[in-house]
Amino acid sequence: VQLVESGGGLVQPGGSLRVSCEVSGIMVNLVSMGWYRQVAGKQREWVATITSFGGTNVADSVAGRFTISRDNAKNTVYLQMNSLNAEDTAVYYCNRPSAVGVFWSWGQGTQVTVSS
């Protein structure tokens, strides 16, 4: 499985951004997919999950602001981020959800910077 994240950038506080994860090697509608983020020097944290059935779940810190979705035809998973604040600044990665810490190889991630 290969994961390629894109769409990050610099955005002002209160702004919006959508990041994408192109997946190859597996069909995204057959597995659960997740978004994670990592700030330099800190552990990677889970942000959101979309199940194979289309159910979604997001971390409390982004609830009401972030939405995960997918496009089966493009085999791509998205994270729509609204009302961004400085605490959302991080490198964003996609991967499968794992309660036991077993993941596919990580992509390069996409940097999101929220700053005025």
Secondary structure, 3 states (H helix, E strand, C coil): CEEEEECCEEECCCCCEEEEEEEECCCHHHCCEEEEEECCCCCCEEEEEECCCCCEEECHHHCCCEEEEEECCCCEEEEEECCCCHHHCEEEEEECCCCCCCCCCCCCCEEEEECC
